[in-house]
């Protein structure tokens, strides 16, 4: 089975699978195609000590959005 190749772009949103059930939206802000590494800002809907509240939600169908304070390293 031939696997398709997805080109990750900087300043675009992607679904980040970080071990959570459905994943989190994330904004890629840096990439290294040779090492296949990406840095992303991760967003969520649950308030806790590891994230900060956003003034406006990132989607129309949710009430509150939060940004995680630490960047997330992704290897695609």
C-alpha distances in whole Angstrom, upper triangle without the diagonal:
4,6,10,13,16,19,22,25,29,31,28,27,24,24,24,23,26,26,27,26,25,25,28,28,29,30,28,31,30,27,27,24,24,24,22,25,26,29,30,32,32,33,34,36,38,41,42,43,40,40,42,43,42,45,42,39,36,35,38,37,38,41,41,38,39,37,37,39,37,34,30,28,25,22,19
4,7,10,13,16,19,22,26,28,25,25,22,22,23,22,25,26,27,27,25,25,27,27,27,28,26,29,28,25,24,21,21,22,19,22,24,27,28,31,30,32,33,36,38,41,41,43,39,39,41,42,41,43,41,38,34,34,36,36,37,40,40,37,37,36,35,38,35,32,29,27,23,20,17
4,7,10,13,15,19,22,25,22,22,19,19,19,19,21,22,24,24,22,21,23,23,23,24,22,25,24,21,21,18,19,19,16,19,20,23,24,27,26,28,29,32,34,37,38,39,35,35,37,38,37,40,37,34,31,31,33,33,34,37,36,34,34,32,31,34,31,28,25,23,19,16,13
4,7,10,13,16,19,22,19,19,16,17,18,18,21,23,24,24,22,21,22,21,21,22,20,23,22,19,19,16,18,19,15,18,19,22,22,25,25,26,28,31,33,36,37,38,35,34,36,36,35,37,35,32,29,28,31,31,32,35,34,32,32,30,30,32,30,27,24,22,18,16,12
4,6,9,13,16,19,17,17,15,16,17,17,20,22,24,24,22,20,21,20,19,19,17,20,19,16,16,12,14,15,12,15,15,19,19,22,23,25,27,30,32,35,35,36,33,32,34,34,33,35,33,31,27,27,30,30,31,34,33,30,30,28,28,30,28,24,22,19,16,14,10
4,6,9,13,15,13,13,11,13,14,15,18,21,22,22,20,18,18,17,16,16,14,17,16,13,14,12,14,15,12,13,13,16,16,19,19,21,24,27,29,32,32,33,30,29,30,31,29,32,30,27,24,24,27,27,28,31,30,27,27,25,25,27,25,22,19,17,14,13,9
4,6,10,13,11,13,11,14,15,17,19,22,23,24,22,19,19,17,15,14,12,14,13,11,12,9,12,14,11,12,12,15,15,18,19,21,24,27,30,32,32,33,30,28,30,30,28,31,29,27,23,24,27,28,28,31,30,27,27,24,24,26,24,20,18,17,14,13,10
4,7,10,8,10,9,11,12,15,17,20,21,22,20,17,16,14,12,11,8,10,10,8,10,9,12,13,10,10,9,11,11,14,15,18,21,24,26,28,29,30,26,25,26,27,25,27,26,24,20,21,25,26,26,28,27,24,23,21,21,22,20,17,15,14,11,11,9
4,6,6,9,9,13,14,17,19,22,23,24,22,19,17,14,12,10,7,9,9,8,11,10,14,15,12,12,10,11,11,14,15,18,21,24,27,28,29,30,26,24,25,26,24,26,24,23,19,20,24,25,25,28,26,23,22,20,20,22,20,17,16,15,13,14,12
4,6,9,10,14,14,18,19,23,23,25,22,19,17,14,11,8,5,5,6,7,10,11,15,15,13,12,9,9,9,11,14,16,20,23,25,26,27,27,24,22,22,23,21,23,22,21,18,20,23,25,25,27,25,21,21,18,18,19,18,14,14,14,13,14,14
4,7,10,13,14,18,19,23,23,24,22,18,16,13,10,6,6,5,8,10,14,15,19,19,16,15,11,11,9,10,13,14,18,21,23,24,25,26,23,20,20,20,18,20,19,18,14,17,20,22,22,24,22,18,18,15,17,18,17,14,14,15,15,17,16
4,7,10,12,16,18,21,21,22,19,16,14,10,8,6,6,8,10,12,15,15,19,19,16,15,12,12,10,11,12,13,16,19,22,24,25,26,23,20,21,21,18,20,18,17,13,15,18,20,20,22,21,17,18,16,17,19,18,15,15,15,14,16,15
4,7,9,13,15,18,17,18,15,12,10,7,5,4,7,10,12,13,17,17,21,20,17,16,12,12,9,9,10,10,13,16,19,21,22,23,20,18,19,18,16,18,16,14,11,12,15,17,17,19,18,15,15,13,15,17,17,14,13,14,13,15,14
4,6,10,12,15,15,16,12,10,8,6,5,6,8,11,13,13,16,16,20,19,15,14,11,12,9,10,10,11,13,16,19,21,22,24,20,19,20,20,18,21,19,16,13,14,17,17,17,20,19,16,16,14,15,18,17,14,12,13,11,13,11
4,6,9,12,11,12,9,6,6,5,6,9,10,14,16,16,18,18,21,20,17,15,13,13,10,11,9,10,11,14,16,19,20,22,19,18,19,20,19,21,19,16,13,13,17,16,16,19,18,15,15,14,14,18,17,15,12,13,11,13,12
4,6,9,9,11,9,5,5,6,6,9,10,13,15,15,17,17,20,18,15,13,11,11,9,10,8,9,11,14,16,18,19,20,17,16,18,19,19,22,21,18,15,16,19,19,18,20,19,16,15,13,13,16,14,12,9,10,8,10,10
4,6,7,8,7,4,7,9,10,13,13,17,18,17,19,19,21,19,16,14,13,13,12,13,10,12,12,15,16,19,19,21,18,17,20,21,21,25,23,20,18,18,22,20,19,22,20,18,17,16,14,17,16,14,11,11,9,11,10
4,6,9,9,6,8,10,11,14,14,17,18,18,19,20,22,19,17,15,13,13,12,12,10,12,12,15,15,17,17,18,15,15,19,20,21,24,24,21,19,20,23,22,20,22,20,18,16,15,13,15,13,12,9,10,9,11,12
4,7,8,7,10,13,14,17,18,21,22,21,23,23,25,22,19,18,17,17,15,16,13,14,13,16,15,18,17,19,16,17,21,22,23,27,26,23,21,22,25,23,21,23,22,19,18,17,15,18,16,16,12,13,12,14,14
4,6,5,8,12,13,17,18,21,23,23,25,25,27,25,22,20,19,18,16,16,12,12,11,13,12,15,15,17,15,16,19,20,21,24,23,20,19,19,22,20,18,20,18,17,16,16,14,17,16,16,14,15,14,16,17
4,6,9,13,15,19,21,24,25,25,27,27,29,27,24,22,21,21,19,18,15,14,12,13,14,17,18,20,18,19,21,22,23,26,24,21,19,19,21,19,17,20,19,18,18,18,17,21,20,20,17,18,17,18,18
4,7,10,13,16,18,22,23,23,26,26,28,26,23,21,20,19,17,17,13,13,11,12,13,17,18,21,19,18,21,21,21,24,22,18,16,16,18,16,15,18,17,16,16,17,16,20,20,19,16,18,16,18,17
4,7,9,13,15,18,20,20,22,22,25,23,20,18,16,16,13,13,10,10,9,11,13,16,17,19,16,16,18,19,19,22,20,17,15,15,18,17,15,18,17,14,14,14,13,17,16,15,13,14,12,15,14
4,6,10,12,15,18,18,21,22,25,23,20,18,15,14,11,10,7,6,6,9,11,14,15,17,14,13,15,15,15,18,17,14,12,12,16,15,13,16,14,11,11,10,10,14,14,13,11,13,12,15,15
4,7,10,13,16,17,20,21,24,22,19,17,14,13,9,9,6,6,7,10,13,15,17,19,16,14,15,15,14,17,15,12,9,10,14,14,13,15,14,11,11,10,11,14,14,13,11,14,13,15,15
4,6,9,12,13,17,18,21,19,17,14,11,9,6,5,4,6,9,12,15,16,18,19,15,13,15,15,14,17,16,14,11,13,16,17,16,18,16,12,11,9,10,13,12,10,9,11,10,13,13
4,6,9,11,15,16,20,19,16,14,10,8,5,5,7,8,12,15,18,19,20,20,17,15,16,16,14,17,16,14,11,14,17,19,18,19,17,14,13,10,11,13,13,10,10,11,11,14,14
4,6,8,11,13,16,15,13,10,7,6,4,7,9,11,15,19,21,22,22,23,19,17,18,19,18,20,19,18,15,17,21,22,21,23,21,17,16,13,13,15,13,10,9,10,9,12,12
4,7,11,13,16,15,14,11,8,6,6,7,11,13,17,21,23,23,23,23,20,18,18,20,18,20,20,19,17,19,23,25,24,25,23,19,17,14,14,14,13,10,10,11,11,14,14
4,7,10,13,12,11,9,6,5,7,10,13,16,20,24,25,26,26,25,21,20,21,23,22,24,24,23,20,23,27,28,27,28,26,22,20,17,16,16,14,11,11,10,10,12,13
4,6,9,9,8,6,4,6,9,12,15,18,22,25,27,28,28,27,24,23,24,26,25,27,27,26,22,25,28,30,29,31,28,25,23,20,19,19,16,13,12,10,9,10,11
4,6,6,6,5,6,9,12,16,18,22,25,29,30,31,31,30,26,26,27,29,28,31,30,29,26,28,32,33,32,34,32,28,26,23,22,22,19,15,14,11,11,10,11
4,6,5,7,8,12,14,18,20,23,26,30,32,33,33,32,29,28,30,31,30,33,32,31,27,29,33,33,33,35,33,30,28,25,24,25,22,18,16,13,12,10,10
4,5,8,11,14,17,21,23,26,29,33,34,35,35,34,31,30,32,34,33,36,35,34,31,33,36,37,36,39,36,33,31,28,26,27,24,20,18,15,14,11,12
4,5,9,12,15,19,21,24,27,31,32,33,32,32,28,28,30,32,32,35,34,33,30,32,35,36,35,37,35,31,29,26,24,24,21,18,16,12,11,9,10
4,7,11,13,17,18,22,24,28,29,31,30,30,26,26,28,30,30,33,32,30,27,28,32,33,32,34,32,28,27,24,22,23,20,16,14,11,8,6,6
4,7,10,14,15,19,22,25,26,28,27,27,23,23,25,27,27,30,29,27,25,27,30,31,30,32,29,26,24,21,19,19,16,13,10,7,6,5,7
4,6,10,12,16,19,22,24,25,24,24,20,20,22,24,23,26,25,24,21,23,27,28,27,28,26,22,20,17,16,17,14,10,8,6,5,6,8
4,7,10,13,16,20,21,22,22,21,17,17,18,20,20,23,23,22,19,22,25,26,25,26,23,20,18,14,13,13,10,7,6,5,6,9,11
4,6,10,13,17,18,19,19,19,15,14,16,17,17,20,19,18,15,18,22,22,21,22,20,16,14,11,10,11,9,6,5,6,7,11,12
4,7,10,14,15,16,16,16,13,11,12,14,13,16,16,15,13,16,19,20,18,19,17,13,11,7,7,8,8,5,6,9,10,14,15
4,7,11,12,13,14,14,11,9,11,12,12,16,15,13,11,14,18,18,16,17,14,11,9,6,6,8,8,7,7,10,11,14,15
4,7,9,11,12,14,11,8,10,10,10,13,12,10,8,11,14,14,12,13,11,7,6,5,6,10,11,10,10,14,14,18,18
4,6,8,10,13,11,9,10,10,10,13,13,10,9,11,14,13,10,11,9,6,5,6,8,11,13,13,13,16,16,20,20
4,7,10,13,12,10,10,9,10,13,12,9,10,10,12,11,8,8,6,5,6,9,10,14,16,17,16,20,20,23,24
4,6,10,10,9,10,10,12,15,14,12,13,14,16,15,11,11,8,8,7,10,10,13,15,17,17,20,21,24,25
4,7,8,7,8,8,11,13,14,13,15,16,18,17,13,12,9,8,7,9,10,12,14,17,17,21,22,26,27
4,6,6,8,10,13,16,17,16,18,19,22,21,17,16,12,12,9,10,9,11,13,16,17,20,22,25,27
4,6,8,10,14,17,19,18,20,22,24,24,20,19,15,14,11,11,9,9,11,15,16,20,22,25,28
4,7,10,13,17,18,17,18,21,23,23,20,19,15,13,9,9,6,6,8,11,12,16,18,22,24
4,7,10,13,15,14,14,17,20,20,17,16,12,10,6,5,4,5,8,11,13,16,18,22,24
4,7,10,12,12,13,16,19,19,16,15,11,9,5,5,6,7,10,13,15,19,21,25,26
4,7,9,9,11,14,16,17,13,11,8,6,4,6,9,10,14,16,17,21,23,27,28
4,5,7,8,12,14,15,12,11,7,6,5,7,10,12,15,16,18,21,23,26,27
4,7,9,12,13,15,13,11,8,8,9,11,14,15,18,19,21,25,26,30,30
4,7,9,10,12,10,9,7,7,9,11,15,17,20,20,22,25,26,29,29
4,5,7,9,7,6,5,5,8,10,14,16,19,19,20,23,23,27,27
4,7,9,8,9,8,6,9,10,13,16,18,17,18,21,21,24,23
4,6,6,8,9,8,11,13,16,19,21,20,20,23,22,25,25
4,6,8,10,10,14,16,20,23,25,24,24,27,26,29,28
4,7,10,11,14,17,20,23,25,25,24,27,26,29,28
4,6,7,11,14,17,20,22,22,22,25,25,28,27
4,7,10,14,17,20,22,23,24,27,27,30,30
4,7,10,13,16,19,20,21,24,25,28,28
4,7,10,13,16,16,17,20,21,25,25
4,7,9,12,13,14,18,19,23,24
4,6,9,10,11,15,16,20,21
4,6,7,9,13,14,18,20
4,7,9,13,16,19,22
4,6,10,13,16,19
4,7,10,13,16
4,6,10,12
4,7,10
4,6
4
